[in-house]
Amino acid sequence: MSIPKHQKNLLLEALPKAECARLSPHLERVPLKLGDVLYESGVSLQYGYFPIDTIISLLYVMEDGASGEIAVVGNEGMVGVSLFMGGETTPSRAVVQSAGHAFWLKSELLKKEFALSGAAQHLLLRYTQALITQMSQTAVCNRHHTVEQQLCRWLLLSIDRLPEDRLTMTQQLIANMLGVRREGVTEAAGKLQAAHLIDYKRGKITVLDRLGLEKRVCECYAVVKAETDRLLPDSAAR
């Protein structure tokens, strides 16, 4: 599969040539708008999504409508692990957090490839382990760390999964993702902007100083990044 560097999904790129050749004709590049819901809680998934230049939030939604993000997925992974894990559905919701594009693959084709017990299965299982690590660390982070630390973690995880250091995201949406009050996000973002770590204008966030964010973030970011790097070497490392 020959894909321009800025239009890659690293999970697909990590597949051997035989698997790529088998899946490539069935992958369709689709646009995803901010706020698009890829699946709802309890609904059977029809497609697996492999983000390219978009960020997908996996959210848990409470009965009263309140929500909290449990993981972010970008060009390092895929959305729809329940398809090959045997559950078919999931209690979470998948929402487009940053607009862009993804490849989608019909659920029956994804399950068929997984059932072959080849390289794709092993890669998807490693990705699932990395995703579980992120979910677990997010739960700990939301319980024990400050809003500013959570925001730094969220920003770093997001730009790690995009081809550029820029996000389109309102403070209210960030607050919904983190499960905190908007005022808390406004204060935290203001501190980061005053320190020249980010630039925030009209719903667009640009990371200016990545190293500065890494100095302020809690340990949770490093834990998730280390496990993701360990389990999912990018295509350049193969």
C-alpha positions, 0 to 999 in steps of 0.5 A: 500500500503506497500512501503519502507520508501525511496520509498514513495510518501507522497501524495499517503501515505496520502490516506486512505487504501480503496483508496490505495487498489483501486489505488495500482494495477494501479500504475507503478514505472518508472525511470526518467532521468535528462532532460526527458520531461513529458509533453509539453505546450498545449499537453494532459497529458496521465499520472499523475506522483507521484515522489518518489526520483526525482524532477520535474520542472514546467517551463514556456517557452517563444517564444524565448526559454527562460524559468523560473521555476514556481514550483518544485514537489517531493515526497510531490506531483504529476505532472498533476493537470490539469487532474482533474482540467478540463483543460486537458492541461497546458501552462507549461512544466514538466522536470525532474530536478533530476533523480530518479523514480516516480509512474505513473497512467493513466489519465483516472484512476486518473480522475475516482478516483477524480470524486468519490468525496472522500478522494482522491479528497479532498487531491488532491485539498489541494495539488493544493492549496499548488502548487498554493502558491508555484507558486505565491511565486516563482513569487514574489521571482524572482522579489524582491529577490537576486540570492543568496536568490533564490538559497537558496530557490530553494535548500531548496525546492528541498531537502525537496522533496527528501529522501537525501540532494544531487542533481545532477544539473549543474549551467547552469540548475539552471540558466535556472530554476531561469531565471537568468544568469549563472554567477549569479548562479556561484557567489551565489553558490561560496558564499554558498560553501565558507560559508560551507553551500553546497558542489558543485563538478562536477554537484553534490550539497550536502547541508551541513548546512541546518540551515545555508541556512535557515538563508540566505533564504528569507521569500518565503521559509517559506511561501511555507513550512508552507502552504505545511505542513498545507495542506499536513500532511505526512503519519507519522502524520495521 
